[in-house]
């Protein structure tokens, strides 16, 4: 059933990935020493959410989209869901940029919609000021009416960004644009071949829940064989997991049902058959590599109880046959429509409804849910660093 990546049969995992896989193989499953608590208010308090937005989403480098969204030079994609009008482009030399989607003349939104535009020139709909996808102001009507205008100083406003490991990151502020952790994670994503993958499907979900409730579901394996009993649960061992941190970001591995004895863990294709990795990045983003494809989910909080989640499915190459396309369609339906939308996102919504009643003042976390506690500690550290 599984279509294994045959383009890169010798791809090798990083030492960090190998360490997590070997821990599972040797029976060193991660577990906390005891029970811990998380206050319900971190999910339900609009004031706490406002502090998070200011300290985390307005200051930290964050994933915007996979590289595969802009597959070739001379393309642009408008992006609004972060709360600011952005324009992601790939210039003629293949370099990715993140601009504010704002004409420098009168502040008009430059490009509308949300789909990929295959065009090297961007023309403002108001007065036809024209920009290149590298941000330069190329031309304007009646230049004689703007005496002394320095065109070189009137290019689009660019935000700090970095493309690494098949992902495009950006940072809202220049002074906090440290992409070193993104580069470290990029080594893992290069090992997974994400930079060579292509985009198969893309969908945005509106989830009536706090962004951290969505993250929580991917920070523990306690729920996998229960919530996902009718979908992916039967493919995994119950609570067999390991994990570590890459800067503020969590990296975890969960043991699949297949036995690991005799498996060459240094071979990426073999490793992905017996271990599923997951990356829980702060601010909210999730990278979920299945045995033969990768889901990238970017969380864009809109309110304390409302989150947009954009899900991208990346596959090794464009399907060449109807059989191959059917395989990927089934995989997309299983995860995006089934596991994520109907199970994980729905559980987050039900959790938001329950916590909003005040009936549960604190969440109780067992020994298999320590990843949630560490995630909330990381959030608190970021809040203290700013305040």
C-alpha positions as semicolon CSV with decimal commas, in nm:
position;residue;x (nm);y (nm);z (nm)
1;X;0,000;0,000;0,000
2;X;0,276;0,249;0,088
3;X;0,462;0,431;-0,188
4;X;0,819;0,462;-0,061
5;X;1,049;0,743;-0,179
6;X;1,266;0,575;-0,441
7;X;1,428;0,899;-0,558
8;X;1,657;0,912;-0,253
9;X;1,699;0,552;-0,132
10;X;2,020;0,630;0,060
11;X;1,884;0,927;0,256
12;X;2,012;0,918;0,614
13;X;1,850;1,053;0,933
14;X;2,030;1,310;1,148
15;X;2,200;1,210;1,471
16;X;1,915;1,368;1,669
17;X;1,656;1,160;1,485
18;X;1,864;0,846;1,531
19;X;1,896;0,908;1,904
20;X;1,518;0,923;1,946
21;X;1,466;0,610;1,736
22;X;1,731;0,416;1,926
23;X;1,574;0,518;2,257
24;X;1,247;0,359;2,144
25;X;1,426;0,048;2,013
26;X;1,603;0,007;2,348
27;X;1,284;0,047;2,548
28;X;1,371;0,392;2,684
29;X;1,025;0,535;2,635
30;X;0,982;0,889;2,766
31;X;0,760;0,926;3,072
32;X;0,724;1,185;3,345
33;X;0,788;1,103;3,709
34;X;0,445;1,219;3,825
35;X;0,127;1,414;3,759
36;X;0,140;1,785;3,669
37;X;-0,112;2,065;3,612
38;X;-0,177;2,335;3,353
39;X;-0,416;2,622;3,440
40;X;-0,730;2,626;3,223
41;X;-0,701;3,005;3,199
42;X;-0,413;2,979;2,951
43;X;-0,673;2,856;2,700
44;X;-0,973;3,067;2,797
45;X;-0,840;3,408;2,909
46;X;-0,842;3,670;2,627
47;X;-0,585;3,873;2,821
48;X;-0,342;3,582;2,830
49;X;-0,395;3,532;2,457
50;X;-0,315;3,899;2,391
51;X;0,013;3,860;2,583
52;X;0,100;3,551;2,376
53;X;0,033;3,732;2,051
54;X;0,255;4,023;2,151
55;X;0,540;3,816;2,299
56;X;0,541;3,516;2,064
57;X;0,359;3,568;1,735
58;X;0,476;3,929;1,697
59;X;0,840;3,858;1,784
60;X;0,948;3,503;1,704
61;X;1,056;3,352;1,370
62;X;0,774;3,131;1,245
63;X;0,688;2,905;0,953
64;X;0,472;3,065;0,687
65;X;0,453;2,786;0,427
66;X;0,650;2,503;0,267
67;X;0,888;2,585;-0,016
68;X;0,675;2,367;-0,243
69;X;0,402;2,633;-0,241
70;X;0,631;2,839;-0,467
71;X;0,770;2,568;-0,694
72;X;0,947;2,786;-0,951
73;X;1,094;3,136;-1,001
74;X;0,859;3,421;-1,083
75;X;0,567;3,336;-0,855
76;X;0,385;3,517;-0,574
77;X;0,130;3,411;-0,311
78;X;-0,079;3,659;-0,103
79;X;-0,111;3,552;0,262
80;X;-0,342;3,727;0,511
81;X;-0,405;3,485;0,796
82;X;-0,116;3,597;1,020
83;X;-0,300;3,923;1,089
84;X;-0,093;4,131;0,845
85;X;-0,112;4,140;0,465
86;X;0,186;3,941;0,339
87;X;0,313;3,854;-0,005
88;X;0,542;3,551;-0,042
89;X;0,742;3,549;-0,366
90;X;1,019;3,360;-0,542
91;X;1,227;3,589;-0,759
92;X;1,390;3,517;-1,092
93;X;1,700;3,379;-0,921
94;X;1,491;3,139;-0,710
95;X;1,523;3,327;-0,380
96;X;1,217;3,342;-0,155
97;X;1,101;3,674;-0,007
98;X;0,829;3,781;0,236
99;X;0,694;4,132;0,173
100;X;0,414;4,339;0,313
101;X;0,141;4,323;0,047
102;X;0,118;4,701;0,033
103;X;0,189;4,939;-0,255
104;X;0,439;5,209;-0,152
105;X;0,241;5,479;-0,332
106;X;-0,088;5,507;-0,142
107;X;-0,087;5,193;0,074
108;X;-0,325;4,996;-0,147
109;X;-0,327;4,619;-0,117
110;X;-0,112;4,512;-0,409
111;X;-0,235;4,158;-0,480
112;X;-0,573;4,002;-0,393
113;X;-0,675;3,641;-0,333
114;X;-0,477;3,357;-0,185
115;X;-0,370;3,142;-0,478
116;X;-0,030;3,114;-0,643
117;X;0,025;3,374;-0,915
118;X;0,269;3,287;-1,192
119;X;0,381;3,635;-1,287
120;X;0,707;3,825;-1,259
121;X;0,544;4,166;-1,232
122;X;0,297;4,284;-0,970
123;X;0,075;4,574;-1,073
124;X;-0,115;4,782;-0,819
125;X;-0,486;4,791;-0,916
126;X;-0,520;5,159;-0,814
127;X;-0,255;5,352;-1,009
128;X;-0,063;5,068;-1,181
129;X;0,263;5,110;-0,996
130;X;0,454;4,798;-1,100
131;X;0,691;4,588;-0,891
132;X;0,911;4,289;-0,958
133;X;0,874;3,973;-0,748
134;X;1,207;4,068;-0,591
135;X;1,036;4,379;-0,452
136;X;1,185;4,647;-0,677
137;X;0,966;4,927;-0,808
138;X;0,996;4,885;-1,184
139;X;0,768;5,151;-1,326
140;X;0,489;5,398;-1,256
141;X;0,256;5,592;-1,489
142;X;0,341;5,956;-1,547
143;X;0,675;5,956;-1,365
144;X;0,705;6,322;-1,456
145;X;0,444;6,397;-1,187
146;X;0,678;6,262;-0,918
147;X;0,984;6,484;-0,962
148;X;1,286;6,365;-0,767
149;X;1,131;6,027;-0,674
150;X;1,398;5,770;-0,590
151;X;1,258;5,445;-0,730
152;X;1,528;5,243;-0,554
153;X;1,392;5,362;-0,218
154;X;1,030;5,278;-0,301
155;X;1,044;4,900;-0,328
156;X;0,812;4,676;-0,130
157;X;0,874;4,652;0,246
158;X;1,050;4,320;0,309
159;X;1,033;4,127;0,635
160;X;1,321;3,907;0,758
161;X;1,285;3,555;0,620
162;X;1,478;3,233;0,575
163;X;1,423;2,931;0,353
164;X;1,564;2,612;0,502
165;X;1,472;2,244;0,501
166;X;1,192;2,295;0,251
167;X;1,016;2,559;0,465
168;X;0,987;2,937;0,443
169;X;1,015;3,114;0,779
170;X;0,961;3,483;0,849
171;X;0,990;3,713;1,149
172;X;0,773;4,022;1,208
173;X;1,062;4,216;1,366
174;X;1,419;4,263;1,248
175;X;1,567;4,275;1,598
176;X;1,431;3,931;1,694
177;X;1,498;3,759;1,360
178;X;1,731;3,482;1,478
179;X;1,686;3,185;1,243
180;X;1,954;2,962;1,398
181;X;1,699;2,716;1,543
182;X;1,523;2,706;1,207
183;X;1,853;2,612;1,043
184;X;1,908;2,333;1,297
185;X;1,561;2,194;1,232
186;X;1,627;2,229;0,861
187;X;1,889;1,954;0,888
188;X;1,616;1,710;0,993
189;X;1,382;1,829;0,720
190;X;1,657;1,796;0,461
191;X;1,707;1,439;0,581
192;X;1,336;1,383;0,516
193;X;1,376;1,526;0,165
194;X;1,121;1,802;0,219
195;X;1,307;2,047;-0,003
196;X;1,257;1,815;-0,301
197;X;0,894;1,734;-0,223
198;X;0,604;1,881;-0,421
199;X;0,272;2,014;-0,298
200;X;-0,019;1,773;-0,344
201;X;-0,296;1,941;-0,144
202;X;-0,349;2,253;0,067
203;X;-0,646;2,339;0,289
204;X;-0,724;2,590;0,564
205;X;-0,937;2,478;0,858
206;X;-1,115;2,709;1,100
207;X;-1,101;2,551;1,447
208;X;-1,310;2,691;1,733
209;X;-1,036;2,637;1,989
210;X;-0,728;2,794;2,140
211;X;-0,414;2,729;1,934
212;X;-0,245;2,554;2,226
213;X;-0,524;2,295;2,254
214;X;-0,444;2,196;1,896
215;X;-0,073;2,179;1,977
216;X;-0,142;1,966;2,286
217;X;-0,279;1,681;2,076
218;X;0,057;1,645;1,902
219;X;0,264;1,666;2,221
220;X;0,159;1,331;2,368
221;X;0,088;0,979;2,246
222;X;-0,156;0,889;2,526
223;X;-0,453;0,961;2,299
224;X;-0,331;0,794;1,979
225;X;-0,478;0,444;2,018
226;X;-0,796;0,590;2,172
227;X;-0,901;0,904;1,986
228;X;-0,768;0,756;1,660
229;X;-0,895;0,403;1,720
230;X;-1,080;0,394;1,386
231;X;-0,808;0,562;1,177
232;X;-0,434;0,552;1,255
233;X;-0,445;0,418;1,611
234;X;-0,400;0,052;1,509
235;X;-0,066;0,139;1,342
236;X;0,100;0,249;1,669
237;X;0,217;0,105;1,999
238;X;0,047;0,255;2,302
239;X;0,256;0,528;2,463
240;X;0,590;0,419;2,319
241;X;0,759;0,752;2,256
242;X;1,077;0,956;2,297
243;X;1,155;1,323;2,251
244;X;1,390;1,616;2,293
245;X;1,411;1,990;2,229
246;X;1,571;2,192;1,950
247;X;1,585;2,536;2,104
248;X;1,223;2,615;2,200
249;X;1,089;2,354;1,957
250;X;0,990;1,998;2,047
251;X;1,092;1,692;1,846
252;X;0,929;1,358;1,921
253;X;0,918;1,004;1,790
254;X;0,642;0,746;1,834
255;X;0,687;0,372;1,788
256;X;0,477;0,219;1,514
257;X;0,335;-0,132;1,544
258;X;0,609;-0,287;1,328
259;X;0,894;-0,447;1,523
260;X;1,226;-0,259;1,518
261;X;1,455;-0,557;1,570
262;X;1,687;-0,600;1,273
263;X;1,582;-0,273;1,110
264;X;1,864;-0,051;0,980
265;X;1,770;0,273;1,154
266;X;2,029;0,467;0,954
267;X;1,823;0,409;0,639
268;X;1,554;0,678;0,631
269;X;1,295;0,476;0,438
270;X;1,335;0,180;0,678
271;X;1,327;0,410;0,982
272;X;1,004;0,579;0,874
273;X;0,830;0,240;0,853
274;X;0,885;0,175;1,225
275;X;0,896;0,525;1,379
276;X;0,684;0,834;1,316
277;X;0,851;1,164;1,397
278;X;0,664;1,482;1,482
279;X;0,788;1,837;1,523
280;X;0,594;2,077;1,744
281;X;0,726;2,426;1,672
282;X;0,666;2,747;1,859
283;X;0,482;2,956;1,750
284;X;0,226;2,702;1,640
285;X;0,338;2,479;1,359
286;X;0,344;2,102;1,322
287;X;0,551;1,885;1,089
288;X;0,420;1,528;1,067
289;X;0,621;1,292;0,842
290;X;0,428;0,976;0,755
291;X;0,615;0,682;0,598
292;X;0,593;0,830;0,248
293;X;0,469;1,190;0,272
294;X;0,478;1,492;0,503
295;X;0,206;1,716;0,646
296;X;0,297;2,073;0,737
297;X;0,037;2,246;0,954
298;X;0,065;2,616;1,034
299;X;-0,151;2,759;1,313
300;X;-0,260;3,122;1,290
301;X;-0,457;3,226;1,601
302;X;-0,739;3,472;1,536
303;X;-0,873;3,492;1,894
304;X;-0,831;3,306;2,222
305;X;-1,091;3,053;2,102
306;X;-1,045;3,057;1,724
307;X;-0,752;2,933;1,516
308;X;-0,690;2,897;1,145
309;X;-0,485;2,588;1,057
310;X;-0,340;2,561;0,708
311;X;-0,253;2,202;0,619
312;X;-0,010;2,126;0,336
313;X;0,053;1,772;0,211
314;X;0,395;1,722;0,051
315;X;0,479;1,414;-0,157
316;X;0,808;1,299;-0,320
317;X;0,698;1,368;-0,678
318;X;0,390;1,451;-0,880
319;X;0,175;1,139;-0,937
320;X;0,243;0,994;-1,280
321;X;-0,050;0,750;-1,288
322;X;-0,411;0,734;-1,175
323;X;-0,311;0,462;-0,927
324;X;-0,051;0,688;-0,771
325;X;-0,296;0,979;-0,754
326;X;-0,556;0,757;-0,588
327;X;-0,299;0,653;-0,329
328;X;-0,224;1,015;-0,238
329;X;-0,592;1,111;-0,240
330;X;-0,664;0,836;0,014
331;X;-0,372;0,949;0,229
332;X;-0,493;1,310;0,217
333;X;-0,847;1,210;0,308
334;X;-0,723;0,992;0,594
335;X;-0,513;1,257;0,766
336;X;-0,654;1,599;0,671
337;X;-1,021;1,507;0,670
338;X;-1,015;1,218;0,918
339;X;-0,734;1,225;1,174
340;X;-0,684;1,600;1,186
341;X;-1,023;1,758;1,115
342;X;-1,262;1,498;1,257
343;X;-1,048;1,383;1,550
344;X;-0,766;1,615;1,664
345;X;-0,931;1,946;1,575
346;X;-1,271;1,829;1,699
347;X;-1,117;1,718;2,030
348;X;-0,964;2,066;2,065
349;X;-1,304;2,226;2,005
350;X;-1,470;2,002;2,262
351;X;-1,193;2,086;2,506
352;X;-1,245;2,458;2,451
353;X;-1,618;2,417;2,515
354;X;-1,558;2,227;2,836
355;X;-1,284;2,453;2,974
356;X;-1,490;2,764;2,901
357;X;-1,748;2,651;3,158
358;X;-1,494;2,683;3,440
359;X;-1,572;2,332;3,559
360;X;-1,208;2,229;3,531
361;X;-0,976;2,497;3,677
362;X;-0,662;2,303;3,582
363;X;-0,579;2,030;3,332
364;X;-0,432;1,717;3,490
365;X;-0,143;1,567;3,294
366;X;-0,028;1,208;3,341
367;X;0,317;1,061;3,295
368;X;0,269;1,021;2,918
369;X;0,174;1,389;2,874
370;X;0,495;1,558;2,984
371;X;0,542;1,715;2,639
372;X;0,240;1,936;2,707
373;X;0,389;2,058;3,034
374;X;0,722;2,140;2,866
375;X;0,544;2,325;2,587
376;X;0,357;2,545;2,832
377;X;0,678;2,609;3,025
378;X;0,834;2,729;2,700
379;X;0,542;2,964;2,638
380;X;0,575;3,103;2,990
381;X;0,949;3,156;2,942
382;X;0,878;3,362;2,630
383;X;0,620;3,571;2,813
384;X;0,859;3,641;3,101
385;X;1,139;3,736;2,862
386;X;0,926;4,013;2,713
387;X;0,740;4,137;3,020
